[in-house]
Amino acid sequence: MASHPNSYILPTWPAPASVCAYVSTRMGGVSNAPFDGLNLGLHVQDDPAAVNQNRKLFASCIDMPDSTSWLNQVHGIDVVQLPCDRPLESADAATSRTINQVCAVLTADCLPVFFCDQAGTQVAVAHAGWRGLCAGVLESTLAQFDEKDGVMAWLGPAIGPSAFEVGDEVREAFMLVDSNAALAFRPSQQTGKWLADLYLLARQRLLSAGIKQVYGGDYCTFTDRERFFSYRRDGMTGRMASVIWLKE
């Protein structure tokens, strides 16, 4: 089966020519419902043979090197440096300075964030659900760069601000870190609930860390059923991949 022509999205950011970055969609692939079609997650009870075929289709579609390290994501702040000569421990971000080493995270509402330096010598990608974002996964990823000046970020497809309803505890957790986080929450119609803007929360944290070049943040996985998997919308569902690597 050939890859679907809309099976990936290209980040819109001024990254150097040496940086390759893509986000998969759900379009194409061989998985059956509820994982239809291009599910790239092996941990969601989909047929492993279908997932592996999907990964091969996606890799072929974007000419991705055969070096992808799939993380065991736990909504934490740990970052792995790739390549790694030992079994990967749980982590929610990966970074590399090695040519053709693919860094990847899987999402289905959580926010994938790409990073690269202006020189095109280092890349990274982070999986930022609200827990990881609040705990500092973006800051942990940025700490892997020798110089933050010139580092740019792109915010990939995540649940949008009109769909992400959370409780008081989520708002309070962010407010304990930064009172400006209040700007990213507006009251929901349900008492004690808020609509949270993951994109704004990420932009706030990146700006506080000194990152001024931040792009993206204009998707909603929950409402765009045709292109994206959404755990909040469907429960049992597939995962998209956000991948980044350096080429010569």
C-alpha positions in Angstrom: 0.0 0.0 0.0 1.4 3.4 -1.0 1.6 6.3 1.5 -1.2 8.8 1.5 -0.2 12.2 -0.1 -1.3 13.9 3.2 0.3 11.5 5.6 2.7 14.2 7.0 3.0 17.9 7.9 6.1 20.0 7.4 6.8 22.5 10.2 6.7 26.1 9.1 9.9 27.6 10.7 13.1 29.0 9.4 15.2 26.0 10.3 18.6 25.5 8.6 18.7 23.2 5.5 20.5 20.5 7.5 17.4 20.0 9.7 14.7 17.5 8.6 11.4 17.6 10.6 8.0 16.0 10.0 4.8 15.2 11.9 2.7 12.2 10.7 -1.1 12.4 10.3 -3.6 9.6 10.6 -4.1 9.6 6.8 -3.0 6.5 5.0 -1.6 3.4 6.7 -3.0 -0.1 7.2 -4.4 -0.1 10.7 -8.1 -0.9 11.3 -10.5 1.1 13.5 -10.2 2.5 16.1 -6.5 3.0 15.0 -7.2 3.8 11.4 -5.1 4.4 9.5 -1.4 5.5 10.0 -1.0 4.6 13.7 2.7 4.6 14.7 2.2 3.7 18.3 3.0 0.1 19.4 1.6 0.6 22.9 -2.1 1.2 22.1 -3.3 -2.4 21.5 -3.1 -2.1 17.7 -1.8 -5.1 15.7 2.0 -4.8 15.9 2.4 -6.0 12.3 0.2 -3.2 11.2 2.1 -0.6 13.3 5.4 -1.8 11.9 4.1 -1.6 8.4 2.9 1.9 9.1 6.3 2.9 10.4 7.9 1.6 7.2 5.4 3.5 5.1 6.0 6.7 6.9 9.8 6.3 6.8 9.7 5.6 3.1 7.4 8.6 2.5 9.8 11.1 4.1 13.0 9.3 3.3 13.7 8.9 7.1 17.0 7.2 8.1 16.7 3.8 9.8 17.8 5.0 13.2 14.6 6.0 15.0 14.6 5.6 18.8 11.1 5.2 20.1 10.8 6.5 23.7 8.9 5.0 26.6 7.0 8.2 27.4 5.8 8.8 30.9 4.8 12.5 31.1 8.1 13.4 32.8 11.0 15.7 32.1 13.9 13.4 31.3 15.8 13.9 28.0 17.9 11.2 26.3 21.0 12.0 24.2 21.0 10.0 21.0 22.6 7.8 19.8 22.5 5.8 23.0 24.6 2.6 23.5 22.3 1.2 26.2 18.6 0.3 26.4 16.6 3.5 26.5 15.1 4.4 29.9 11.8 6.2 30.2 12.0 9.7 28.8 9.8 12.4 27.2 12.4 14.2 25.0 15.3 13.3 22.8 18.2 15.3 21.3 21.1 14.6 19.0 24.1 16.2 17.2 24.7 13.1 15.1 23.9 13.1 11.4 21.0 10.8 10.4 20.0 10.1 14.0 16.3 10.4 14.3 14.7 11.8 17.4 10.9 11.0 17.8 8.0 11.4 20.1 4.4 10.0 19.8 1.3 12.1 20.5 -2.5 12.1 20.3 -3.4 15.5 22.0 -0.2 16.2 23.9 2.1 18.9 22.4 5.1 17.9 20.4 7.8 20.6 20.4 10.7 20.7 17.9 14.0 22.5 18.6 17.1 23.3 16.6 19.9 25.7 16.8 20.6 28.3 14.1 23.8 26.6 13.0 22.0 23.4 12.2 24.2 21.3 14.5 21.7 20.1 17.1 18.1 19.0 17.1 15.6 17.9 19.7 11.9 17.0 20.2 9.9 17.0 23.4 6.5 15.3 24.3 4.7 18.0 26.4 1.4 17.0 27.9 0.2 19.3 30.7 2.1 17.4 33.4 5.4 17.4 31.6 4.9 21.0 30.4 4.2 22.1 34.0 7.1 20.1 35.4 9.6 21.6 33.0 10.2 19.2 30.0 10.8 22.1 27.7 13.3 23.6 30.0 15.0 20.2 30.4 15.3 19.9 26.7 16.7 23.4 26.2 19.3 22.6 28.9 20.9 20.1 26.4 21.9 22.9 24.1 25.3 24.6 24.8 24.0 28.0 23.7 20.3 29.0 23.9 20.9 32.1 21.8 19.6 31.2 18.3 17.6 28.2 19.4 14.2 28.1 17.7 11.1 26.0 18.5 8.1 24.8 16.5 4.8 23.8 18.3 3.2 20.8 16.5 -0.4 19.5 16.5 -2.0 19.3 19.9 -5.4 19.7 21.5 -6.6 23.2 20.9 -7.7 25.9 23.4 -11.4 25.4 22.7 -11.3 21.7 23.4 -8.9 21.1 26.3 -11.1 21.2 29.5 -9.2 20.7 32.8 -9.9 21.0 36.5 -8.8 23.6 39.0 -5.8 21.5 40.0 -4.3 21.9 36.6 -4.6 25.7 36.5 -3.3 25.9 40.1 -0.3 23.8 39.2 0.7 26.1 36.4 0.0 29.2 38.6 2.4 28.0 41.2 5.1 28.1 38.7 4.2 31.3 36.9 1.2 33.6 37.8 1.1 34.7 34.1 -0.2 31.2 33.3 -3.7 32.6 34.3 -3.8 34.1 30.8 -3.8 30.6 29.3 -7.0 29.5 31.1 -10.6 30.7 30.6 -13.7 29.5 32.5 -15.5 26.5 31.0 -19.3 26.3 31.1 -18.9 23.6 33.8 -18.3 24.9 37.3 -14.7 24.3 38.5 -13.5 23.6 34.9 -11.3 25.6 32.6 -10.3 25.6 29.0 -6.5 25.4 28.8 -4.3 26.7 26.0 -1.4 24.4 25.8 0.1 26.4 23.0 0.1 29.6 25.1 1.5 27.8 28.1 4.3 26.4 26.0 5.1 29.9 24.5 5.1 31.4 28.0 7.6 28.8 29.3 9.8 29.1 26.2 9.9 32.9 26.4 10.8 32.7 30.1 13.7 30.4 29.1 14.9 33.0 26.6 13.6 31.5 23.4 12.2 34.2 21.2 11.8 32.3 18.0 8.7 30.2 18.5 6.6 29.1 15.6 3.5 26.9 15.0 0.7 26.3 17.4 -2.2 26.5 15.0 -3.7 23.0 15.0 -6.3 21.2 17.1 -6.1 17.4 17.2 -9.5 17.1 18.9 -11.5 18.9 16.3 -9.6 17.8 13.2 -10.8 14.2 13.1 -9.8 13.6 9.5 -6.1 14.3 10.1 -5.3 13.6 13.7 -5.7 11.0 16.4 -7.1 12.4 19.7 -7.1 10.5 23.0 -9.4 13.0 24.6 -11.9 12.6 21.8 -11.8 8.9 21.1 -10.1 7.1 24.1 -8.7 4.1 22.3 -6.9 5.5 19.3 -3.6 5.7 17.4 -0.6 8.0 17.7 1.1 10.5 15.4 4.9 10.7 15.3 7.0 13.9 15.4 10.4 13.2 14.0 13.5 15.3 13.5 17.1 14.6 12.4 20.2 16.3 10.9 21.3 15.6 7.4 24.6 16.3 5.8 
